[in-house]
Amino acid sequence: MKIVITGSLGNISKPLAQVLVQKGHSVTVISSKAERKKDIEAIGAAAAIGTMSDAGFLADTFEGADIVYVMEAIGYHSFFDHALDIMSEIRKIVTSYKQAILQSGIKRVVHLSSIGAHTDKGNGILAFHYIAENILRELPDDVSIKFMRPVGFYYNMFAYIQTINKQGAIVANYGGDDREPWVSPLDIAATIAEEMEAPFIGRTIRYIASDEVSPNEVTTILGEAIGKTDLAWLTISDQQLLDGLIAAGMNPHTAKGFMEMNASRRGGILYQDYDRHRPTLGAVKLKDFAKDFAAAYSHQ
């Protein structure tokens, strides 16, 4: 099949492109950076250089494809841009996707969404995934869409290194013994590749997770990996987290969204729909990721 992938060579798009090339598919990877062309071609894919907000470019690139994979990538640095309205930016990107899908006549779409996309209330910054899904649902009924909803990414745990160094603990506005799901980008890529080769019928949702562990189990596993068996999880208030994010330079509105997202992990608000549609867990467990975490911790 001819498959177009957005997201350049990111944490998910790169392994996804590699898996699809290995399976014999013709893959085109969209990137906004011309210097990525060489790296994209090195994995056996074709490169298309342009932006997600250029619907005309996207439509031309999508033309003739069997499947397109779309995601909203705005970059971590954007969270510190005080002039950026993330919700508006996401609307612009997804509207561009919708226009390009209509113009190109694509009938099979895979969309990278997220846990929390089932609602626009009580989930903080994750509400943008609800917005994105519903913009794509405006496409004609003959456009089949698979909404992929991964849970929290393991690599987000790299942010713990800063507070481990400063305070000797993982610090968050939630904690305890309630298990919550985490996922590896490798399991996300494998699942998406599997879905691309399966029939497309209407609009479907699939959650993706690799492991389920509690905050206290996280400290045990990561602590052992970095040689700090006394590593603790420090639970702070919502206001303390918000103040800390703003002090670090984050856009105050974005910081509020992050705080509310983490708060929604308490009491299960974030996981309500996930719990109703629990997936089979993937191959990469937290203990596997802990090796990468330990490597990053030792090379900081």
Secondary structure, 3 states (H helix, E strand, C coil): CEEEECCCCCCCHHHHHHHHHHCCCEEEEEECCHHHHHHHHHCCCEEEECCCCCHHHHHHHHCCCCEEEECCCCCHHHHHCCCCCHHHHHHHHHHHHHHHHHHHCCCEEEEECCCCCCCCCCCHHHHHHHHHHHHHCCCCCCCEEEEEEECEEHHHHHHHHHHHHHHCEEEECCCCCCCEEEECHHHHHHHHHHHHCCCCCCEEEEEECCEEECHHHHHHHHHHHHCCCCCEEEECCHHHHHHHHHHCCCCHHHHHHHHHHHHCCHHHCCCHHHHHCCCCCCCCCHHHHHHHHHHHHHCC
